[in-house]
Amino acid sequence: MLRATFPTLAWLTVTAVSALAEPLSKKTEIDFFRDVPSRNLKGLATRSDGRLVAGPVLTEGTTLAPAPLLWCLEPTPDPSKWWIGTGPDGRIFEATLGTDQSTYTTREIAKVQDPQVFALKRLSDGSILAGTSPKGALQLIRDGQPVARALLPVDSIFDLLLLDNDTALAATGNPGRLYKIDLKVFGGIGLIVDKITDARMLADRGITLVGEIRDRNLRRIALLPDGGIAAGSSPKGNVYVFPRESYAASALSADPASRIGPVILQENRDGEVTDLLAQPNGDLYATIVFASSSGESRLTPPASASKSGRDTPETPPPAQVERFGGRSALVWFPAHGFPETLTARANTAFYRVVRQGDLLLMAGGEQGEIAGYDLNARLSLTFPGSISSQLNGLAPLSTPGRYLVLRNNAPGLAVLDFQAPGPREAETRRLDLTTPAQLGALRFNRLRQVAPGDLTLELRTSNGSDEVEGWGPWTALRADPDQGWRSDALRGRYAKLRIRIAAPTAGKNATGTADAIELDRATLFALPQNRRPTLADFRVLTPGFGVIAAADQPPSAVVLLSQVMQPPRDEDRRKGNFLTSQVVPSPGAQVVLWTVTDPDGDALTYTFSIRRDGESAWVDVGAGLRDGYVQFDTAHLPDGVYFTRLVAREAAPRPAAEQLSQHFETDDLIIDHTAPEAIEASARRDGDFLAVTVHGRDQLSLLEGIEILFNNGVRETLEQPVDGVRDGREETFTLRVPIAKVSNATSLEVTLYDTAGNGTARRLSW
């Protein structure tokens, strides 16, 4: 039994003293997913398990954007050419990508009468079907000229979907409706100027209302494998499915009561479904932004930047926008199951989602973020971000692993390439070390598929919290097989880490790149600045009372997990024990208490000294104390005023050469063994009362009050002087006692007390 018990007792003992053995150095855990912003990544990505992995290269287009607002992308048969719907001038452009991925040329191919072109679809004959806002116009453009135009009874057309060469669907806003379009009939109606509100007149022009929702806007639609139409709304953010029967030719009816309505897959509040991605197996992915503002208001730049598309320099600076206060979610709707939120981001908006193998890519904002989700590992990723604020378009290019990105605020195009051999670089945001410190080693938990020699690590420090101002130069860290990466004489309150990978190793990563690089979380060690202790509280207790210190409690047989993870400090434990001590009368005893705090949590020892006024020598009443109190006997000390001094000194494990000390000049101590003088004492009748008056004086202490004992056993006390303020060494106290209460008494004994507990007595009669 002893052998079985000994390990437990030893473990409890180690736990009890672990606070004393805690090192002075601190460590800061670097979670790359949390600490590396999207814009600070080049050729790398961060994963939600905190690791840094191989990622794509984002190449920003340097060509001037053709318009201030770029709303939508539509591919053409030529893989290098794309159509772009823009605002606020209602123009449609054709963009041709250059071979270097950073340049492109644009030409205007059409202009419509509405300011914003929200949706584009290329038809089989090369013509363009466009949906616009704010008049809700549906337009057919052929050879750069509008050939058909109808104003639907809505404000906006947000999305278009081609069912076949002759049929399309349009999702509209305010109200949220789904229209079916017979393209052959619609192509021959000409340019209609007035808004059409009559359903029969719309049907005669090839436009049929096939569904509607109670939410204000129908934002996105997608075709499901069974022929149903998935739809997303705003400002609630609901996800619906319109059955195939709702828009099939045999099911169309002019009677709204017989129209087949949508099924709600998920109901939300204060949301906007920004994109839908249907899968061949019937699954559906949806990106939903939860915010008080719509996507259009977030994408629209301020008035001062309305011309940014034409006045932007070749390399625009990162857009400065107000921090987005909403959140986004990627939701998975299984074909035969319940919806599941795969990932969610605060302060980020998801605008588009595409799939690359087992990876979902999401273009977003409002800091130009590109996010991802690994369907196999069920982990979130952050990819290199853009200098623009919002990325509201993401479309695959002809080369696998390459995507065209539509940027806004500042507007332009970019290319995201998962196969590019570009630089691999990551830089953390400002890391708070909580106090100025001398930096030690940087260590990784593990490196995968990258040799230490291929890593270049740099640190820079600052003593200020500003992200830009006050930073020192980047300092290269030298690699040591046993000591990690380190540099001498780096000091600061804040730090930034920059990582470069020179020669990635070939392989296959979950991100779809050709590299299998993985860097686990890193730990940055530092020695905080040694700060001096400070006096938080100092008290001289009433003399004449002693303290019987409580004994240390034996360790509990049950140890909580919180005690193992963060053991209590030994000093706090002793202080807690002392506060449960007993206080007993003890003539001549004096107790002095103090609380000294050390900002770094160092163990402290104390020396308490006194010196009588007029003398020069200090007397150490207590030396080398570990507790915050001292108890001593004053009976052998002469009366007088004593100056006090407390010296707090740091102790082990702080090295002796680094142990700081602090001298505190504390409150004066009065040692008074002499009773006060009763200058005058009287007792006289005053009507129905007996008035007892005592006038006294003390040489050192303040007077506290009087106590009266009548010889009939009545006892009275008074601590309120005649002048109302008990603040002097000379006071007058008067107590009025009803005669009826002491009528059978013939004398009394009155005692005058001072604050030191000394008293002088007088016997009076009347």
Legacy VTK file of the C-alpha trace (Angstrom):
# vtk DataFile Version 3.0
C-alpha trace
ASCII
DATASET POLYDATA
POINTS 766 float
0.000 0.000 0.000
2.903 2.341 0.739
4.380 1.704 -2.676
1.022 2.515 -4.304
0.569 5.711 -2.312
4.056 7.176 -2.701
3.754 8.278 -6.374
0.531 10.140 -5.567
2.077 11.929 -2.603
5.144 12.816 -4.632
2.983 14.174 -7.434
0.999 16.308 -4.970
4.233 17.655 -3.497
5.539 18.580 -6.926
2.265 20.303 -7.698
2.437 22.319 -4.479
5.926 23.642 -5.146
5.657 23.970 -8.911
4.886 27.681 -8.582
8.288 28.208 -7.000
9.982 26.234 -9.766
8.204 28.132 -12.552
10.766 29.689 -14.903
11.105 33.425 -15.240
10.984 33.226 -19.031
7.657 33.259 -20.845
6.547 31.861 -24.158
4.148 33.100 -26.802
2.360 30.519 -28.926
2.102 31.512 -32.594
-1.009 30.085 -34.218
-0.503 30.826 -37.907
-4.216 30.579 -38.717
-4.969 33.217 -36.094
-1.844 35.353 -36.337
-1.191 35.610 -40.095
-3.604 37.837 -42.081
-4.627 36.838 -45.574
-2.773 39.757 -47.133
0.492 38.660 -45.483
0.617 35.332 -47.349
2.497 34.629 -50.570
2.496 31.094 -51.921
1.459 29.787 -48.502
-1.784 29.179 -46.641
-2.781 28.872 -43.015
-4.951 26.073 -41.681
-7.374 26.056 -38.772
-5.177 23.594 -36.860
-2.665 26.453 -36.608
-0.272 25.177 -39.274
1.346 26.950 -42.184
1.003 24.931 -45.404
1.732 25.339 -49.081
-0.746 27.545 -50.909
-1.457 29.364 -54.159
0.080 32.512 -55.560
-2.186 35.530 -56.047
-1.066 37.823 -58.853
-2.726 41.237 -58.809
-3.573 42.775 -62.148
-1.749 46.043 -62.714
-3.965 47.247 -65.582
-6.401 50.074 -64.899
-9.908 48.777 -64.250
-12.496 49.693 -66.911
-15.107 50.849 -64.356
-15.386 51.730 -60.667
-17.604 48.717 -59.893
-17.140 45.210 -61.286
-20.166 43.030 -60.568
-20.018 39.750 -62.469
-17.883 37.509 -64.708
-19.042 35.425 -67.674
-16.722 33.117 -69.684
-16.524 33.145 -73.467
-15.497 30.351 -75.869
-12.026 31.892 -75.907
-10.424 30.822 -72.570
-8.445 34.070 -72.405
-11.499 36.324 -72.743
-14.179 37.165 -70.165
-17.207 39.412 -70.085
-17.615 41.750 -67.097
-20.787 43.489 -65.985
-20.029 46.839 -64.353
-21.452 49.974 -62.759
-22.349 52.761 -62.298
-22.552 53.459 -66.053
-24.199 50.202 -67.142
-21.342 49.016 -69.366
-20.296 45.522 -70.376
-16.627 44.912 -71.104
-14.582 42.129 -72.607
-11.324 41.459 -70.747
-8.441 39.584 -72.352
-5.826 38.145 -69.998
-2.160 38.555 -70.807
0.261 35.651 -70.679
1.991 37.087 -67.609
-1.263 36.904 -65.561
-0.699 40.430 -64.236
-1.947 42.428 -67.239
-5.124 42.402 -69.245
-6.782 44.497 -71.900
-10.428 45.550 -71.958
-12.833 46.814 -74.568
-16.420 47.931 -74.226
-18.795 45.603 -76.034
-22.156 47.030 -74.929
-23.884 49.691 -72.873
-27.316 49.415 -71.300
-29.628 52.086 -69.968
-29.587 50.914 -66.330
-26.618 51.908 -64.097
-25.718 48.474 -62.696
-25.237 45.216 -64.600
-25.610 42.510 -61.929
-25.943 39.378 -64.080
-24.641 38.193 -67.477
-25.191 35.008 -69.466
-23.705 34.097 -72.816
-26.211 32.408 -75.134
-25.404 29.733 -77.697
-25.510 32.198 -80.588
-22.993 34.524 -78.894
-25.538 37.087 -77.747
-25.682 38.368 -74.166
-28.559 38.128 -71.710
-28.162 40.832 -69.038
-29.998 41.602 -65.802
-29.742 45.126 -64.429
-30.695 47.436 -61.590
-32.402 49.611 -60.316
-35.154 49.358 -62.959
-35.173 45.563 -63.143
-34.550 45.446 -66.884
-33.959 42.186 -68.750
-31.990 42.817 -71.941
-30.783 40.805 -74.892
-27.700 42.188 -76.621
-26.477 41.035 -80.017
-23.391 42.403 -81.754
-23.062 45.090 -79.107
-26.588 46.428 -79.564
-29.742 45.826 -77.457
-32.310 43.925 -79.541
-34.813 43.136 -76.776
-35.595 44.875 -73.498
-38.343 44.443 -70.909
-38.753 46.122 -67.543
-40.010 43.529 -65.062
-42.184 44.605 -62.100
-39.133 44.447 -59.812
-36.206 46.652 -58.822
-33.292 44.378 -59.681
-32.323 41.215 -61.504
-29.636 39.577 -59.392
-28.964 36.230 -61.123
-29.552 34.415 -64.386
-29.522 30.662 -65.055
-29.616 28.916 -68.447
-31.683 25.729 -68.516
-31.057 25.061 -72.222
-30.374 27.034 -75.374
-33.914 28.402 -75.445
-34.800 28.757 -71.749
-33.431 30.828 -68.866
-34.434 31.683 -65.329
-34.083 35.097 -63.665
-33.896 35.775 -59.907
-35.175 39.221 -58.960
-35.322 41.518 -55.986
-38.019 43.659 -54.411
-40.074 41.602 -54.727
-38.248 38.259 -54.661
-39.466 36.343 -57.697
-38.366 33.630 -60.112
-39.156 34.207 -63.797
-38.880 31.773 -66.675
-37.771 33.261 -69.999
-38.510 31.823 -73.446
-35.477 33.242 -75.256
-36.948 32.791 -78.750
-40.060 34.754 -77.907
-38.202 37.326 -75.831
-35.677 37.944 -78.611
-38.388 39.301 -80.876
-40.190 41.761 -78.586
-37.989 44.761 -79.336
-37.136 47.541 -76.882
-39.999 48.180 -74.472
-39.666 51.410 -72.515
-42.431 51.082 -69.900
-42.468 48.664 -66.970
-44.727 45.681 -67.535
-46.832 44.773 -64.490
-49.489 42.568 -66.088
-48.637 38.845 -65.922
-50.400 38.076 -69.224
-48.512 40.813 -71.046
-45.248 39.421 -69.655
-46.200 35.901 -70.739
-46.940 37.159 -74.254
-43.340 38.416 -74.350
-41.890 35.092 -73.203
-41.516 35.964 -69.479
-43.496 33.871 -66.996
-43.619 34.136 -63.234
-42.957 30.620 -61.898
-42.209 31.268 -58.226
-41.972 33.875 -55.521
-40.882 34.144 -51.894
-41.950 36.320 -48.985
-38.423 37.596 -48.427
-37.609 40.814 -50.300
-34.863 39.602 -52.663
-34.073 36.384 -54.491
-30.273 36.682 -54.694
-28.894 33.448 -56.145
-30.213 30.407 -58.034
-28.558 27.105 -58.978
-29.727 24.027 -60.902
-29.866 20.788 -58.909
-29.338 17.348 -60.535
-33.028 16.438 -60.144
-34.079 19.575 -62.010
-35.003 21.551 -58.904
-33.795 25.118 -58.456
-31.908 26.020 -55.292
-32.394 29.653 -54.334
-31.086 32.021 -51.686
-32.639 35.229 -50.402
-32.018 38.420 -48.465
-32.388 40.208 -46.069
-33.308 37.059 -44.130
-30.834 34.759 -45.820
-33.185 31.799 -46.347
-32.306 28.867 -48.611
-35.116 27.417 -50.768
-35.697 24.735 -53.370
-38.182 25.284 -56.199
-39.267 21.820 -57.419
-38.899 21.138 -61.138
-42.666 21.026 -61.401
-42.857 24.704 -60.450
-41.328 25.870 -63.739
-42.012 22.929 -66.081
-44.126 23.851 -69.095
-46.890 21.429 -68.174
-47.193 22.907 -64.678
-47.324 26.611 -65.582
-50.520 28.322 -64.564
-51.692 31.896 -64.524
-53.565 31.205 -61.300
-51.272 32.074 -58.326
-53.275 29.773 -56.053
-52.338 26.714 -58.110
-48.660 27.679 -58.454
-46.224 25.285 -56.763
-44.260 27.111 -54.059
-40.689 26.606 -52.861
-39.553 24.441 -49.958
-37.418 26.103 -47.259
-34.193 24.211 -46.569
-32.956 26.641 -43.912
-34.418 29.747 -42.325
-32.116 32.547 -41.137
-32.241 36.128 -39.905
-30.329 39.214 -41.059
-28.544 37.242 -43.747
-27.782 37.295 -47.445
-27.151 34.183 -49.539
-24.246 35.301 -51.713
-23.594 32.096 -53.674
-24.856 28.561 -54.244
-22.825 25.588 -55.508
-24.753 22.468 -56.532
-23.017 19.085 -56.734
-23.689 16.133 -59.076
-24.708 13.913 -56.116
-27.413 16.358 -55.075
-25.459 18.103 -52.327
-25.549 21.888 -52.129
-23.099 24.387 -50.660
-24.190 27.912 -49.762
-22.284 30.965 -48.568
-24.319 33.209 -46.286
-23.318 36.625 -44.974
-24.944 37.797 -41.751
-24.867 41.585 -41.629
-27.138 44.599 -41.488
-25.979 45.895 -44.893
-26.375 44.369 -48.343
-23.587 43.244 -50.628
-24.100 46.185 -52.965
-23.621 48.733 -50.175
-20.462 46.972 -48.999
-18.995 46.787 -52.495
-19.823 50.350 -53.464
-16.818 52.576 -52.701
-17.220 55.951 -50.986
-18.100 58.969 -53.112
-14.504 60.208 -52.973
-13.375 56.979 -54.622
-16.111 56.758 -57.256
-13.563 57.353 -60.007
-11.017 54.892 -58.635
-11.414 52.673 -61.660
-9.925 55.335 -63.898
-7.622 57.253 -61.579
-5.995 54.323 -59.782
-2.198 54.079 -60.248
-0.699 50.953 -61.733
-0.032 49.455 -58.283
-2.911 50.639 -56.075
-2.350 50.680 -52.324
-4.375 48.341 -50.117
-7.894 49.656 -49.769
-8.690 51.241 -46.419
-12.259 50.355 -45.483
-14.165 50.312 -42.264
-13.857 47.014 -40.419
-16.719 44.707 -41.381
-18.714 43.819 -38.290
-20.703 40.884 -39.640
-19.910 37.220 -40.127
-20.139 34.575 -42.825
-20.851 30.872 -42.945
-20.313 28.049 -45.420
-23.297 25.716 -45.092
-23.535 22.200 -46.518
-26.963 20.841 -47.506
-26.650 17.071 -48.027
-28.956 15.588 -50.630
-30.675 13.484 -47.975
-29.825 15.096 -44.674
-29.862 18.183 -42.545
-27.836 21.357 -43.158
-24.451 21.633 -41.458
-22.255 24.686 -41.005
-18.774 23.707 -42.219
-16.957 26.917 -41.345
-17.765 30.412 -40.140
-15.709 33.591 -40.050
-16.274 36.741 -38.025
-15.541 40.123 -39.649
-15.392 38.459 -43.080
-17.895 38.287 -45.938
-18.010 35.332 -48.364
-19.085 36.347 -51.891
-18.344 33.384 -54.179
-17.623 29.684 -53.758
-16.072 27.220 -56.250
-14.780 23.690 -55.877
-11.332 22.353 -56.672
-11.171 18.643 -56.010
-11.821 18.186 -52.289
-11.267 21.858 -51.624
-13.841 24.654 -51.555
-12.549 28.141 -52.367
-14.345 31.273 -51.174
-13.614 34.794 -52.365
-14.529 37.375 -49.765
-13.918 40.636 -47.920
-13.840 43.144 -46.356
-10.051 42.843 -46.208
-9.581 41.008 -49.504
-9.656 37.540 -47.935
-9.638 34.267 -49.843
-10.764 31.371 -47.665
-10.938 27.641 -48.167
-12.346 24.473 -46.678
-10.815 21.007 -46.952
-13.728 18.563 -47.266
-11.605 15.517 -46.392
-9.688 16.905 -43.414
-12.648 19.114 -42.383
-10.302 22.036 -41.794
-10.593 25.692 -42.763
-7.852 27.492 -44.661
-6.815 31.058 -45.394
-5.131 31.762 -48.740
-3.185 34.819 -49.932
-5.450 37.860 -49.952
-5.780 40.847 -52.236
-4.888 44.497 -51.848
-8.521 45.246 -52.725
-11.196 45.181 -50.064
-13.715 42.847 -51.648
-13.370 39.886 -53.997
-16.842 39.303 -55.392
-15.983 37.067 -58.333
-14.106 33.757 -58.596
-14.146 31.644 -61.733
-11.942 28.752 -62.949
-9.622 29.364 -65.902
-8.830 26.787 -68.566
-5.639 25.679 -66.797
-6.416 23.425 -63.790
-5.734 25.114 -60.498
-5.988 28.657 -61.870
-8.836 31.081 -61.119
-9.790 34.543 -62.248
-10.617 36.831 -59.335
-12.845 39.896 -59.626
-11.738 42.722 -57.307
-13.565 45.756 -56.008
-12.510 48.801 -53.994
-10.002 49.108 -55.659
-11.431 47.448 -58.802
-9.492 45.134 -61.070
-8.661 41.524 -61.875
-6.300 39.030 -60.273
-5.231 35.438 -60.911
-5.098 32.791 -58.194
-2.730 29.984 -59.221
-2.250 26.817 -57.169
0.538 25.547 -59.441
2.646 28.694 -59.675
6.282 28.376 -58.487
6.221 31.825 -56.898
7.739 32.919 -53.589
6.690 31.288 -50.342
6.367 33.919 -47.642
4.257 34.644 -44.552
4.304 37.464 -42.030
2.453 37.512 -38.738
0.459 40.408 -37.438
1.690 42.201 -34.320
2.352 39.688 -31.525
1.861 41.041 -28.016
4.443 39.731 -25.542
2.424 41.478 -22.736
5.545 43.233 -21.386
8.886 44.452 -22.744
11.142 41.431 -22.988
14.406 40.083 -24.325
13.614 37.614 -27.071
14.993 34.105 -26.954
14.604 31.203 -29.346
11.838 30.519 -31.840
10.940 26.854 -32.113
8.547 24.868 -34.302
6.698 21.865 -33.008
7.498 20.034 -36.246
8.536 20.728 -39.830
7.150 18.560 -42.628
8.649 18.338 -46.107
10.917 21.315 -45.541
14.496 21.259 -44.308
15.616 23.775 -41.683
18.165 25.090 -44.158
15.381 26.046 -46.553
13.812 28.345 -43.974
14.695 31.990 -43.566
13.240 33.508 -40.430
13.275 37.189 -39.491
12.006 39.071 -36.462
11.390 42.727 -35.807
10.327 44.331 -32.546
8.677 47.493 -31.283
7.815 49.045 -27.954
4.657 50.660 -29.368
1.361 49.153 -30.494
1.210 51.039 -33.802
1.187 48.642 -36.764
3.461 50.851 -38.870
5.408 53.308 -36.754
8.239 52.547 -34.356
9.407 49.156 -35.624
13.046 48.168 -35.732
14.716 46.547 -38.748
14.135 42.941 -39.732
16.751 40.776 -38.029
17.654 37.364 -39.422
17.530 34.453 -36.983
20.317 31.906 -37.058
19.430 28.232 -36.980
20.757 26.004 -34.212
19.861 22.282 -34.279
19.364 22.210 -30.512
18.445 25.816 -29.717
15.944 26.593 -32.470
16.195 29.916 -34.284
17.549 32.867 -32.316
19.207 36.255 -32.466
21.087 38.187 -29.815
19.933 41.448 -28.226
16.393 41.621 -29.642
14.137 43.444 -27.199
10.624 44.838 -27.363
7.015 44.642 -26.224
5.667 43.582 -29.636
7.137 41.350 -32.331
6.483 40.328 -35.921
7.752 37.145 -37.559
8.457 36.736 -41.271
8.994 33.289 -42.806
10.473 32.573 -46.221
10.794 29.106 -47.746
13.459 28.927 -50.420
13.211 25.419 -51.853
9.903 23.602 -51.310
9.931 19.858 -51.671
7.750 18.202 -54.302
4.688 16.350 -53.087
0.951 16.768 -52.748
-0.830 18.978 -50.239
-4.450 19.062 -49.121
-4.648 22.545 -50.628
-4.160 21.079 -54.101
-0.700 22.539 -54.575
2.303 20.618 -55.773
4.062 20.966 -52.420
3.527 19.148 -49.159
4.974 21.839 -46.904
3.658 21.962 -43.345
5.000 24.064 -40.483
3.402 23.377 -37.124
2.651 26.119 -34.645
5.657 28.019 -33.412
6.670 29.115 -29.917
8.578 32.317 -29.244
10.434 32.362 -25.939
11.295 35.603 -24.138
12.610 36.864 -20.824
10.330 39.689 -19.616
11.788 42.895 -18.274
12.520 42.584 -14.558
10.315 45.182 -12.867
10.546 46.318 -9.282
7.910 45.362 -6.726
5.336 47.920 -5.635
3.637 48.477 -2.278
-0.111 48.022 -2.626
-1.204 48.143 1.025
0.345 48.826 4.459
-1.480 48.623 7.784
-0.505 49.008 11.435
-3.035 47.095 13.513
-4.317 48.258 16.899
-1.651 47.566 19.529
-2.330 45.055 22.246
-3.597 42.331 19.931
-1.597 39.375 18.671
-2.106 36.936 15.818
-1.965 33.143 16.087
-0.998 32.214 12.539
-3.019 29.433 10.967
-1.109 26.267 10.235
-0.494 25.266 6.628
-3.169 22.932 5.369
-1.979 19.516 4.187
-2.377 18.954 0.454
-5.782 17.649 -0.542
-6.076 14.069 -1.686
-8.139 15.365 -4.609
-6.354 17.629 -7.059
-8.372 19.580 -9.601
-7.287 19.787 -13.204
-7.224 23.596 -12.942
-4.630 23.282 -10.152
-2.435 21.154 -12.392
-2.729 23.492 -15.370
-2.182 26.648 -13.300
-0.831 25.856 -9.806
-1.455 28.514 -7.146
1.516 30.691 -6.236
3.118 29.819 -2.926
2.875 33.436 -1.752
-0.856 33.548 -2.463
-1.336 30.278 -0.595
0.486 31.577 2.497
-1.472 34.830 2.394
-4.739 32.917 2.230
-3.718 30.862 5.255
-2.744 33.986 7.215
-6.109 35.643 6.642
-7.729 32.743 8.523
-5.514 33.330 11.601
-6.949 34.029 15.058
-6.650 37.461 16.701
-6.271 37.426 20.513
-5.590 40.135 23.181
-1.868 40.337 23.918
-0.565 43.324 25.952
2.450 44.930 24.265
1.995 43.055 20.966
2.098 44.932 17.670
1.174 43.498 14.231
2.039 45.199 10.951
0.602 43.977 7.626
1.543 44.797 4.041
0.824 43.728 0.494
3.621 44.011 -2.062
3.024 43.029 -5.668
5.650 42.108 -8.209
4.567 42.661 -11.840
6.591 39.627 -12.930
5.396 37.300 -10.174
8.825 37.009 -8.544
9.137 35.476 -5.084
9.914 38.197 -2.513
11.515 38.441 0.905
10.945 41.330 3.299
12.869 43.230 5.966
10.851 45.474 8.300
12.763 48.064 10.336
11.931 50.845 12.805
13.847 53.939 13.964
12.876 56.225 16.833
12.508 59.896 16.000
15.772 61.633 16.870
17.906 58.509 16.472
19.864 57.393 13.399
20.102 53.617 13.733
17.494 51.353 12.135
16.415 48.277 14.075
15.411 45.265 11.958
12.277 43.945 13.615
11.905 41.220 10.980
14.435 40.107 8.328
14.194 37.584 5.499
10.416 37.315 5.913
8.454 35.492 3.221
5.036 36.422 4.607
3.484 39.864 4.349
3.349 40.594 8.082
5.497 40.957 11.170
4.552 40.583 14.846
6.747 41.942 17.634
6.642 42.997 21.299
6.844 46.714 22.103
7.063 46.371 25.906
10.851 46.931 25.923
10.715 49.910 23.565
10.551 53.452 24.990
7.573 55.612 24.174
7.826 57.792 21.098
7.246 58.165 17.377
9.023 55.564 15.271
9.717 55.778 11.574
9.180 52.502 9.678
10.825 51.068 6.593
9.985 48.048 4.473
12.532 46.558 2.080
11.221 44.084 -0.494
13.819 42.024 -2.368
13.360 39.518 -5.160
14.408 35.976 -4.328
15.187 32.726 -6.140
14.716 31.552 -8.829
15.740 35.040 -9.939
19.572 34.992 -10.153
21.301 36.889 -7.358
22.860 39.382 -9.742
19.400 40.277 -11.119
17.467 40.446 -7.854
15.967 43.896 -7.525
15.007 45.478 -4.224
12.735 48.347 -3.323
12.735 50.484 -0.147
9.365 51.760 1.048
9.092 54.479 3.691
5.920 53.413 5.411
3.561 54.845 8.025
4.869 56.122 11.361
4.493 53.807 14.332
3.428 55.226 17.702
4.633 53.308 20.756
2.749 54.588 23.783
2.702 52.866 27.166
1.648 55.979 29.141
-1.946 56.578 30.144
-3.602 59.867 29.118
-4.064 62.667 31.628
-7.583 63.455 32.856
-7.362 67.230 33.318
-10.947 67.654 34.445
-13.714 65.178 35.304
-17.192 65.938 36.740
-20.654 64.467 37.187
-23.693 66.738 37.729
-27.446 66.593 37.470
-29.039 68.434 34.572
-32.784 68.128 34.927
-33.760 64.508 34.252
-30.226 63.623 33.141
-26.866 63.023 34.716
-24.091 64.739 32.706
-20.606 63.172 32.968
-17.835 65.325 31.461
-14.161 64.391 31.045
-11.510 66.684 29.565
-8.196 64.926 28.890
-4.876 65.062 27.097
-2.315 62.511 25.808
1.309 63.126 24.837
1.558 60.724 21.861
-1.741 59.111 20.921
-5.141 60.382 19.913
-7.861 60.105 22.506
-10.420 57.415 21.747
-13.256 57.847 24.244
-14.549 57.215 27.778
-16.118 54.270 29.547
-18.401 54.797 32.594
-19.274 52.097 35.132
-21.963 53.012 37.709
-21.926 51.189 40.996
-25.387 49.810 40.243
-23.874 47.830 37.338
-24.855 50.137 34.432
-22.064 50.486 31.890
-21.912 53.217 29.197
-19.299 54.108 26.538
-18.826 57.243 24.446
-16.452 57.833 21.522
-17.923 61.087 20.200
-16.234 64.266 21.529
-18.079 67.481 22.262
-16.749 69.263 19.150
-17.997 66.409 16.947
-14.615 65.462 15.427
-12.373 62.974 17.204
-9.088 64.179 15.794
-6.821 65.374 18.628
-4.685 64.363 21.552
-6.799 66.694 23.716
-10.568 66.217 23.700
-13.666 66.733 25.861
-16.294 63.993 26.154
-19.755 64.528 27.719
-22.244 61.710 28.279
-25.871 62.383 29.354
-27.530 59.438 31.119
-31.216 59.498 32.202
-31.532 59.813 35.991
-34.153 57.061 35.996
-31.519 54.636 34.700
-28.995 55.332 37.500
-31.272 56.534 40.323
-30.086 53.818 42.687
-26.381 54.477 41.951
-24.299 56.612 44.323
-20.995 56.832 42.384
-19.346 55.999 39.115
-15.921 55.183 37.697
-14.991 56.887 34.416
-11.964 55.734 32.346
-10.373 57.842 29.604
-8.721 55.787 26.814
-6.274 56.606 24.036
-5.904 54.746 20.726
-2.894 52.827 22.095
-5.174 51.121 24.605
-3.921 53.029 27.681
-6.450 54.321 30.169
-6.713 56.484 33.264
-9.652 56.240 35.735
-11.477 58.679 38.083
-14.194 57.968 40.649
-16.968 60.552 40.806
-20.101 61.057 42.858
-22.934 63.569 42.738
LINES 1 767
766 0 1 2 3 4 5 6 7 8 9 10 11 12 13 14 15 16 17 18 19 20 21 22 23 24 25 26 27 28 29 30 31 32 33 34 35 36 37 38 39 40 41 42 43 44 45 46 47 48 49 50 51 52 53 54 55 56 57 58 59 60 61 62 63 64 65 66 67 68 69 70 71 72 73 74 75 76 77 78 79 80 81 82 83 84 85 86 87 88 89 90 91 92 93 94 95 96 97 98 99 100 101 102 103 104 105 106 107 108 109 110 111 112 113 114 115 116 117 118 119 120 121 122 123 124 125 126 127 128 129 130 131 132 133 134 135 136 137 138 139 140 141 142 143 144 145 146 147 148 149 150 151 152 153 154 155 156 157 158 159 160 161 162 163 164 165 166 167 168 169 170 171 172 173 174 175 176 177 178 179 180 181 182 183 184 185 186 187 188 189 190 191 192 193 194 195 196 197 198 199 200 201 202 203 204 205 206 207 208 209 210 211 212 213 214 215 216 217 218 219 220 221 222 223 224 225 226 227 228 229 230 231 232 233 234 235 236 237 238 239 240 241 242 243 244 245 246 247 248 249 250 251 252 253 254 255 256 257 258 259 260 261 262 263 264 265 266 267 268 269 270 271 272 273 274 275 276 277 278 279 280 281 282 283 284 285 286 287 288 289 290 291 292 293 294 295 296 297 298 299 300 301 302 303 304 305 306 307 308 309 310 311 312 313 314 315 316 317 318 319 320 321 322 323 324 325 326 327 328 329 330 331 332 333 334 335 336 337 338 339 340 341 342 343 344 345 346 347 348 349 350 351 352 353 354 355 356 357 358 359 360 361 362 363 364 365 366 367 368 369 370 371 372 373 374 375 376 377 378 379 380 381 382 383 384 385 386 387 388 389 390 391 392 393 394 395 396 397 398 399 400 401 402 403 404 405 406 407 408 409 410 411 412 413 414 415 416 417 418 419 420 421 422 423 424 425 426 427 428 429 430 431 432 433 434 435 436 437 438 439 440 441 442 443 444 445 446 447 448 449 450 451 452 453 454 455 456 457 458 459 460 461 462 463 464 465 466 467 468 469 470 471 472 473 474 475 476 477 478 479 480 481 482 483 484 485 486 487 488 489 490 491 492 493 494 495 496 497 498 499 500 501 502 503 504 505 506 507 508 509 510 511 512 513 514 515 516 517 518 519 520 521 522 523 524 525 526 527 528 529 530 531 532 533 534 535 536 537 538 539 540 541 542 543 544 545 546 547 548 549 550 551 552 553 554 555 556 557 558 559 560 561 562 563 564 565 566 567 568 569 570 571 572 573 574 575 576 577 578 579 580 581 582 583 584 585 586 587 588 589 590 591 592 593 594 595 596 597 598 599 600 601 602 603 604 605 606 607 608 609 610 611 612 613 614 615 616 617 618 619 620 621 622 623 624 625 626 627 628 629 630 631 632 633 634 635 636 637 638 639 640 641 642 643 644 645 646 647 648 649 650 651 652 653 654 655 656 657 658 659 660 661 662 663 664 665 666 667 668 669 670 671 672 673 674 675 676 677 678 679 680 681 682 683 684 685 686 687 688 689 690 691 692 693 694 695 696 697 698 699 700 701 702 703 704 705 706 707 708 709 710 711 712 713 714 715 716 717 718 719 720 721 722 723 724 725 726 727 728 729 730 731 732 733 734 735 736 737 738 739 740 741 742 743 744 745 746 747 748 749 750 751 752 753 754 755 756 757 758 759 760 761 762 763 764 765
